[in-house]
């Protein structure tokens, strides 16, 4: 039985617990886009097609992913699949670097154009830095929402304090803060102990977890072949988490994940994603990236993996020993 779709925030649409992050759709168009190896157009099409076929009904993109290249690639793929505007949901993000909140309203037409006029179900402030206050940013987002240019309002990478500022500004106008998109995985659980999770649960704010597979580390492939990371584009090859010492430290967790995967005839990444969307009830959505159709099929397949409470707790306990 698949994990059922769940509401985003208090008033948002019903989304599959797993969405697809589209950073890899950047076409290497800017410094941010060059983080990943290039993905060909036919592969992006296959990723979108297989995701939809597997029960995934939303995709997360951003202005800064290739200066709109990811948005355009995603929208083009959805158009080719002839998906109706109300069948699939898009989460997008405004980039605040070097800008004021006025840019939020000034650039929305460009975002809509890049998405081929597909609705923006969730619009997020990508990072907690700009030349404007959180209150001013939320006021600009409210203006877009009132004009019907966006659906729900979210933030990304916000601390509990900044998130509360956003929540209070919106709440005073009778509008909920839908979500906070943060880095969260079995290897990075800071948000569970710094108050962020507790506050989100209390206020009905969804957590959207990016890098749930730690950029491939939690698939197990780099434990099997530690040299494989050296062939990848971008700075991952120099990160400490991909070095032999940390790979060895995380060995016991990976062994447990492999044993659990074998029991369910699943992959390690499917067990990890199932844990992500199950352990905290309906609080967490996960948005793994996909650079091949195989990844998309695998991610969608995770919706069919259901761990027992004991298995989820064992994985949780093992993960606390190996935090980044």
SVG drawing of the C-alpha trace seen along z (x, -y; Angstrom):
<svg xmlns="http://www.w3.org/2000/svg" viewBox="-8 -47 47 57">
<polyline fill="none" stroke="black" stroke-width="0.4" points="0.0,0.0 1.4,-3.4 1.9,-6.2 -1.1,-8.4 -1.0,-12.0 -0.9,-14.6 -1.9,-18.2 0.9,-20.8 0.6,-23.0 -2.8,-23.8 -4.5,-24.8 -2.3,-23.6 -2.9,-21.0 -2.7,-17.3 0.8,-16.3 2.6,-13.0 4.9,-12.6 7.8,-12.5 8.3,-15.2 11.2,-15.5 13.8,-18.2 14.8,-19.7 18.2,-21.3 19.7,-18.7 17.5,-20.3 19.8,-23.4 21.6,-22.5 24.8,-23.8 23.6,-27.3 25.3,-29.1 27.5,-28.4 24.6,-26.9 23.6,-24.8 27.2,-23.5 27.0,-21.7 25.6,-18.7 26.5,-16.7 24.4,-17.7 21.1,-15.9 19.9,-15.5 16.5,-16.7 15.2,-13.2 16.4,-12.1 14.5,-15.0 11.4,-14.0 11.8,-10.4 12.3,-11.5 9.1,-13.5 7.1,-10.8 8.2,-8.1 7.7,-10.2 4.1,-10.9 3.5,-7.3 4.8,-6.3 2.4,-8.5 4.5,-11.6 2.4,-14.7 4.8,-17.6 8.2,-19.1 10.4,-21.6 12.4,-24.1 13.9,-27.5 14.8,-30.7 18.5,-30.3 18.8,-26.8 20.4,-27.8 18.8,-31.2 15.4,-29.7 16.7,-26.8 15.3,-24.3 11.9,-26.0 11.8,-25.9 12.9,-22.3 10.4,-21.2 7.5,-23.1 8.4,-21.9 8.5,-18.2 5.1,-18.6 3.7,-20.2 4.9,-17.3 3.3,-14.8 0.1,-16.8 -0.6,-17.0 -3.5,-19.3 -2.7,-22.4 -4.6,-20.9 -3.0,-17.4 0.5,-18.3 1.9,-20.9 5.0,-23.1 6.9,-24.6 9.2,-27.5 11.6,-29.8 12.5,-33.4 16.3,-34.1 17.0,-36.9 20.7,-37.5 21.5,-41.2 17.8,-42.1 15.1,-43.7 11.5,-42.4 10.4,-44.6 12.0,-42.1 9.5,-39.5 6.7,-41.2 8.9,-42.5 10.1,-39.1 7.0,-37.0 6.1,-37.5 9.5,-36.1 8.8,-33.1 5.4,-32.5 6.9,-32.8 9.6,-30.3 7.0,-27.9 4.9,-28.3 2.2,-29.9 1.7,-26.8 0.4,-27.7 2.9,-28.1 1.3,-26.0 4.0,-27.0 6.3,-30.0 9.2,-30.1 11.9,-32.6 14.9,-30.5 17.4,-31.7 17.1,-33.9 19.1,-36.8 18.1,-39.8 18.2,-43.6 14.7,-43.5 13.2,-42.2 11.2,-39.0 8.1,-41.0 8.6,-43.0 9.2,-39.7 6.0,-38.2 4.0,-41.3 5.2,-41.0 4.3,-37.3 0.8,-38.2 0.3,-40.7 1.1,-37.9 -1.3,-35.5 -4.1,-38.0 -3.7,-38.6 -3.9,-34.9 -0.3,-34.7 0.8,-32.1 -0.9,-29.5 0.8,-28.8 3.6,-30.8 6.7,-29.0 10.3,-29.7 13.5,-27.8 16.6,-27.5 14.9,-29.7 15.9,-29.3 13.1,-28.8 13.3,-32.5 13.1,-33.8 10.4,-31.3 8.3,-32.6 8.7,-36.1 7.3,-34.9 4.5,-32.9 3.4,-35.9 3.3,-38.3 1.1,-36.0 -1.0,-34.9 -2.0,-38.5 -3.5,-38.5 -5.3,-35.2 -2.9,-33.3 -0.8,-30.3 2.8,-29.7 2.8,-26.5 6.3,-25.1 10.0,-25.5 12.3,-23.7 15.5,-22.6 18.4,-20.3 17.4,-17.2 18.4,-13.5 19.4,-10.5 22.9,-12.0 21.8,-15.6 19.1,-15.8 19.9,-19.2 16.3,-20.4 15.0,-17.8 17.0,-19.2 17.1,-23.0 13.3,-23.5 12.5,-23.8 10.6,-20.5 8.6,-21.1 7.6,-24.6 6.5,-23.3 4.5,-20.5 2.8,-22.9 1.9,-25.5 1.0,-23.2 4.0,-24.1 5.2,-21.3 8.9,-20.4 10.2,-19.9 13.5,-18.0 16.0,-18.5 19.1,-16.3 17.3,-13.5 19.8,-11.1 22.8,-13.3 23.6,-13.9 23.9,-10.2 25.8,-9.2 22.8,-7.4 22.3,-5.2 25.3,-3.1 27.1,-3.4 30.0,-5.4 30.4,-2.9 30.7,-0.2 33.1,-2.3 34.7,-5.2 36.6,-6.3 33.3,-6.9 32.9,-10.4 36.0,-11.6 34.3,-11.2 31.5,-13.6 31.3,-17.3 31.1,-19.9 32.5,-20.2 31.1,-17.0 34.4,-15.2 36.1,-17.4 33.5,-17.2 34.5,-15.4 31.4,-13.2 32.6,-11.4 36.0,-10.6 36.9,-7.1 36.8,-7.9 33.2,-9.0 32.2,-6.2 33.6,-3.8 31.9,-5.5 28.5,-5.3 29.1,-1.6 26.8,-0.2 23.9,-2.4 24.4,-1.4 24.5,2.3 21.1,1.9 19.6,0.1 20.9,2.8 19.4,5.6 16.0,3.7 16.1,3.2 16.7,6.8 13.7,7.7 11.4,5.5 13.1,6.3 13.7,2.6 16.8,0.4 18.6,-1.3 17.5,-4.7 13.9,-3.6 14.2,-2.5 15.8,-5.9 13.0,-7.8 10.3,-5.7 11.8,-6.4 11.9,-10.2 8.2,-10.4 7.0,-8.0 9.0,-8.5 7.5,-12.0 3.9,-11.2 2.7,-13.6 5.1,-16.4 7.9,-15.8 7.9,-15.7 11.1,-14.6 12.4,-15.9 15.2,-13.8 16.8,-14.9 16.9,-12.7 19.5,-12.7 18.1,-9.6 14.9,-7.7 16.2,-5.0 16.3,-7.4 12.8,-8.6 11.4,-5.1 13.3,-4.3 12.0,-7.4 8.4,-6.7 8.8,-3.1 9.7,-4.3 6.0,-5.3 5.2,-1.6 7.7,-0.8 6.2,-0.8 8.5,-0.1 7.3,1.2 7.5,-1.2 10.3,1.0 12.3,0.9 11.9,-2.9 13.0,-3.3 16.1,-1.1 17.1,-3.1 16.6,-6.3 18.8,-5.1 21.6,-4.0 21.5,-7.4 22.0,-9.4 25.5,-7.8 26.7,-9.1 25.5,-12.7 27.4,-15.1"/>
</svg>
